[in-house]
């Protein structure tokens, strides 16, 4: 029996005393101690709490052949989703056809032909990430690209681009696969954030050349290698997303040093802010001029 969670009716912890005993209510009748989020950023802290809740729900249905579905599976795997696709309030479960579907507050069950486990994450059965990608509904093509980039990201990638393509081929005819296959044409490995993907797709949709992603650039006089978010190697023009976390000490000094070193290496860097995403001409016009002026 899993001793990490306390179940109502088993004795010590009840709906009346769980808070006093230092427990949290994770789902109806299941309690657990608070997750350690010390030192974690806001998103990671939320993900840790979410995973604990999902684990508690899966424990309730451990005798059923359930796996995670769509957004829940991707969030457990740490894949960043567009805001419209996120769901931190519900646990989405895949249930094979013919199996009784769970009915519980905070749980949304989806009937599938077969619920297959690709990997177990902290005791949670998770399907293939491509299957989870296909299960997302109602996203625009560029949003699907953002999710696909997250599967083949630079740090701790879940899959290679070849593995993604092979899995998509094996899912031919599955509902939702065609939009994902179209989006997969634009997916590029080695991205670091969903916002880098967003900026790149804005550039591509504007008709400008597709930039390389996280191109390594040497600054030998300081013995460093920088990775430029989006880069045009021949023109030595780079585009970098400046997120909301930037501009804070000591990050402001780190960014200034990085910019100076890239400038010394002959690179022209265009920074894109979150505000500019709603008015992309602010960075598209200078980017186009730079590519023309610095063409080999």
C-alpha positions as CSV (number, residue, x, y, z in Angstrom):
1,X,0.0,0.0,0.0
2,X,1.2,3.5,-0.8
3,X,2.0,5.2,2.5
4,X,2.8,8.5,0.9
5,X,-1.0,9.3,0.7
6,X,-3.5,9.0,3.4
7,X,-7.0,7.8,2.5
8,X,-10.2,8.8,4.3
9,X,-11.6,5.9,6.2
10,X,-8.2,4.3,6.9
11,X,-7.9,5.8,10.3
12,X,-5.7,8.7,11.4
13,X,-6.3,11.4,8.7
14,X,-9.9,12.5,8.1
15,X,-11.7,15.4,6.4
16,X,-11.9,17.1,9.8
17,X,-8.3,16.9,11.0
18,X,-6.1,16.7,7.9
19,X,-5.1,20.4,8.0
20,X,-4.2,20.2,11.7
21,X,-2.0,17.2,11.1
22,X,-0.1,19.0,8.3
23,X,-1.8,17.4,5.3
24,X,-3.4,18.9,2.2
25,X,-6.5,17.6,0.4
26,X,-5.2,16.4,-3.0
27,X,-8.5,14.9,-4.3
28,X,-11.7,13.6,-2.7
29,X,-10.7,11.4,0.2
30,X,-7.0,11.5,-0.4
31,X,-4.5,13.6,1.6
32,X,-0.8,14.2,1.4
33,X,1.9,16.4,3.0
34,X,2.8,19.7,1.2
35,X,5.4,19.4,-1.6
36,X,8.8,21.0,-1.0
37,X,9.0,23.9,-3.4
38,X,11.8,25.8,-1.7
39,X,14.0,27.6,-4.2
40,X,11.8,26.6,-7.2
41,X,10.6,29.2,-9.7
42,X,6.8,29.8,-9.8
43,X,6.1,27.6,-12.8
44,X,8.2,24.7,-11.4
45,X,6.6,25.0,-8.0
46,X,3.2,24.8,-9.6
47,X,4.3,21.8,-11.6
48,X,5.5,20.0,-8.5
49,X,2.2,20.6,-6.7
50,X,0.3,19.5,-9.8
51,X,2.3,16.2,-10.1
52,X,1.6,15.3,-6.5
53,X,-2.2,15.8,-7.1
54,X,-2.0,13.8,-10.3
55,X,-0.2,11.0,-8.5
56,X,-2.9,10.9,-5.8
57,X,-5.6,10.6,-8.5
58,X,-3.7,7.9,-10.4
59,X,-3.3,6.0,-7.1
60,X,-7.0,6.0,-6.6
61,X,-7.4,4.3,-10.0
62,X,-4.3,2.1,-9.9
63,X,-6.5,-1.0,-10.6
64,X,-7.7,0.5,-13.9
65,X,-5.7,0.6,-17.1
66,X,-5.5,4.5,-17.2
67,X,-2.8,6.8,-18.4
68,X,-2.5,10.5,-18.6
69,X,-4.1,12.4,-21.5
70,X,-3.2,15.5,-23.5
71,X,-2.4,18.6,-21.4
72,X,-2.0,16.7,-18.1
73,X,0.6,14.4,-19.6
74,X,2.6,17.2,-21.2
75,X,2.6,19.3,-18.1
76,X,3.8,16.3,-16.0
77,X,6.6,15.9,-18.6
78,X,7.5,19.6,-18.2
79,X,6.5,20.6,-21.8
80,X,5.5,24.3,-21.9
81,X,2.1,24.8,-23.4
82,X,0.4,27.9,-24.8
83,X,-1.8,29.4,-22.1
84,X,-5.0,28.4,-23.9
85,X,-3.9,24.7,-23.7
86,X,-2.8,24.7,-20.1
87,X,-5.1,23.1,-17.5
88,X,-3.7,23.0,-13.9
89,X,-7.1,22.5,-12.4
90,X,-8.0,19.1,-13.8
91,X,-6.3,15.8,-14.3
92,X,-7.1,14.4,-17.8
93,X,-7.0,10.6,-18.0
94,X,-7.1,8.2,-21.0
95,X,-9.4,5.2,-20.5
96,X,-9.6,2.4,-23.0
97,X,-13.0,1.9,-24.6
98,X,-15.2,-0.5,-22.7
99,X,-13.6,0.4,-19.3
100,X,-15.7,2.3,-16.8
101,X,-14.7,5.9,-16.9
102,X,-13.7,7.6,-13.6
103,X,-16.1,10.1,-12.2
104,X,-14.5,12.4,-9.7
105,X,-14.2,16.1,-9.1
106,X,-11.2,17.5,-10.9
107,X,-10.9,14.5,-13.2
108,X,-11.8,14.6,-16.9
109,X,-11.7,11.2,-18.6
110,X,-11.2,10.5,-22.3
111,X,-12.1,7.3,-24.1
112,X,-9.3,6.0,-26.3
113,X,-8.8,2.9,-28.4
114,X,-5.8,1.9,-26.3
115,X,-4.1,3.5,-23.4
116,X,-0.4,2.6,-23.7
117,X,2.4,3.7,-21.3
118,X,5.5,5.2,-22.8
119,X,7.3,6.1,-19.6
120,X,6.6,6.2,-15.9
121,X,7.2,9.6,-14.3
122,X,7.3,9.5,-10.5
123,X,5.0,6.5,-10.6
124,X,2.6,8.0,-13.1
125,X,2.0,6.2,-16.4
126,X,2.5,8.6,-19.3
127,X,1.9,7.9,-23.0
128,X,4.2,8.8,-25.8
129,X,4.7,12.6,-26.0
130,X,3.6,12.7,-29.6
131,X,0.3,11.0,-28.7
132,X,-0.2,13.7,-26.0
133,X,0.6,16.3,-28.6
134,X,-2.1,14.9,-31.0
135,X,-4.6,14.9,-28.2
136,X,-4.5,18.7,-27.8
137,X,-7.5,20.2,-29.4
138,X,-8.4,23.6,-30.8
139,X,-4.8,25.0,-31.2
140,X,-3.6,27.1,-34.1
141,X,-0.8,25.7,-36.2
142,X,1.8,28.0,-34.7
143,X,0.7,26.9,-31.2
144,X,1.1,23.3,-32.2
145,X,4.6,24.1,-33.4
146,X,5.4,25.6,-30.0
147,X,4.5,22.4,-28.3
148,X,6.4,20.3,-30.9
149,X,9.5,22.4,-30.3
150,X,9.1,21.5,-26.6
151,X,9.4,17.8,-27.3
152,X,12.8,18.2,-29.0
153,X,14.1,21.1,-26.8
154,X,17.8,21.8,-26.3
155,X,17.8,20.9,-22.6
156,X,16.5,17.5,-21.6
157,X,14.8,16.7,-24.9
158,X,12.1,14.0,-24.7
159,X,12.6,12.8,-28.2
160,X,14.6,13.3,-31.4
161,X,13.0,14.9,-34.4
162,X,13.3,11.5,-36.2
163,X,11.5,9.8,-33.4
164,X,8.7,12.4,-33.6
165,X,8.3,11.9,-37.3
166,X,8.2,8.1,-37.0
167,X,5.6,8.2,-34.3
168,X,3.4,10.6,-36.4
169,X,3.6,8.2,-39.3
170,X,2.5,5.3,-37.1
171,X,-0.5,7.4,-35.9
172,X,-1.9,8.0,-39.5
173,X,-5.7,8.1,-39.4
174,X,-5.9,8.9,-35.7
175,X,-8.2,11.9,-34.9
176,X,-6.2,15.1,-34.5
177,X,-3.0,13.8,-36.2
178,X,-3.3,15.7,-39.5
179,X,-3.0,19.2,-38.0
180,X,0.0,18.0,-35.9
181,X,1.7,16.5,-39.0
182,X,1.3,19.8,-40.8
183,X,2.7,21.7,-37.8
184,X,5.6,19.2,-37.6
185,X,7.1,20.6,-40.8
186,X,8.1,23.7,-38.8
187,X,9.3,22.1,-35.6
188,X,13.0,22.7,-34.9
189,X,15.1,21.0,-32.3
190,X,17.2,22.9,-29.7
191,X,14.8,25.6,-28.6
192,X,14.9,26.9,-25.0
193,X,11.5,28.4,-24.6
194,X,8.0,28.6,-26.0
195,X,8.6,32.3,-26.6
196,X,11.6,31.6,-28.8
197,X,9.4,29.4,-30.9
198,X,6.7,32.1,-31.1
199,X,9.2,34.7,-32.3
200,X,10.6,32.3,-34.9
201,X,7.2,31.5,-36.3
202,X,6.4,35.2,-36.5
203,X,9.6,35.7,-38.5
204,X,8.8,32.7,-40.8
205,X,5.2,33.9,-41.4
206,X,6.5,37.3,-42.4
207,X,8.4,35.7,-45.3
208,X,11.9,36.1,-43.9
209,X,14.4,33.3,-44.0
210,X,14.1,30.7,-41.3
211,X,16.9,31.3,-38.7
212,X,19.1,28.7,-37.1
213,X,18.1,27.8,-33.5
214,X,20.5,28.3,-30.6
215,X,23.5,28.6,-32.8
216,X,26.8,28.4,-30.8
217,X,28.9,31.5,-31.3
218,X,32.5,31.6,-30.0
219,X,33.9,34.6,-28.1
220,X,37.5,33.3,-27.8
221,X,39.0,36.4,-26.1
222,X,36.7,35.6,-23.1
223,X,36.8,31.8,-23.6
224,X,33.1,31.5,-23.9
225,X,30.5,30.0,-26.2
226,X,27.2,31.8,-26.4
227,X,24.0,30.2,-27.9
228,X,22.1,32.8,-29.9
229,X,18.3,32.1,-29.8
230,X,17.7,32.7,-33.5
231,X,20.7,33.3,-35.8
232,X,21.6,34.0,-39.4
233,X,25.2,32.8,-39.5
234,X,26.3,34.3,-42.8
235,X,24.9,37.8,-42.0
236,X,25.9,37.5,-38.3
237,X,22.5,38.7,-37.3
238,X,20.8,37.3,-34.2
239,X,17.4,37.6,-32.6
240,X,16.9,37.0,-28.9
241,X,13.8,36.9,-26.8
242,X,14.1,39.1,-23.7
243,X,11.7,37.5,-21.2
244,X,10.1,39.2,-18.2
245,X,12.7,37.7,-15.9
246,X,15.4,39.7,-17.6
247,X,16.4,43.2,-16.6
248,X,16.8,42.2,-13.0
249,X,20.0,42.3,-11.0
250,X,22.3,40.5,-11.5
251,X,20.8,39.3,-14.8
252,X,21.0,42.8,-16.2
253,X,24.8,42.7,-15.9
254,X,25.0,39.2,-17.4
255,X,22.9,40.3,-20.4
256,X,25.0,43.4,-20.9
257,X,28.2,41.4,-20.9
258,X,26.8,38.8,-23.3
259,X,25.6,41.5,-25.7
260,X,29.0,43.2,-25.6
261,X,30.8,40.0,-26.3
262,X,28.6,39.1,-29.3
263,X,29.0,42.7,-30.6
264,X,32.8,42.2,-30.4
265,X,32.4,39.0,-32.3
266,X,30.8,41.0,-35.2
267,X,27.2,40.1,-34.4
268,X,24.2,42.4,-34.6
269,X,21.6,41.4,-32.0
270,X,18.0,42.3,-32.1
271,X,16.1,41.9,-28.8
272,X,12.4,41.1,-28.8
273,X,10.3,41.8,-25.7
274,X,7.0,40.3,-24.7
275,X,5.2,43.6,-25.6
276,X,6.6,43.5,-29.1
277,X,4.9,40.1,-29.8
278,X,1.6,42.0,-30.2
279,X,3.2,44.4,-32.6
280,X,5.9,42.4,-34.4
281,X,6.7,45.0,-37.0
282,X,8.8,46.6,-34.2
283,X,11.4,43.9,-34.7
284,X,10.6,42.6,-38.1
285,X,11.5,45.9,-39.9
286,X,15.0,46.2,-38.3
287,X,15.6,42.5,-38.8
288,X,14.8,42.8,-42.5
289,X,17.1,45.8,-42.9
290,X,19.9,44.1,-41.0
291,X,19.7,41.0,-43.2
292,X,19.9,43.2,-46.4
293,X,22.7,45.4,-45.2
294,X,24.8,42.6,-43.8
295,X,24.3,40.1,-46.6
296,X,27.6,38.5,-47.7
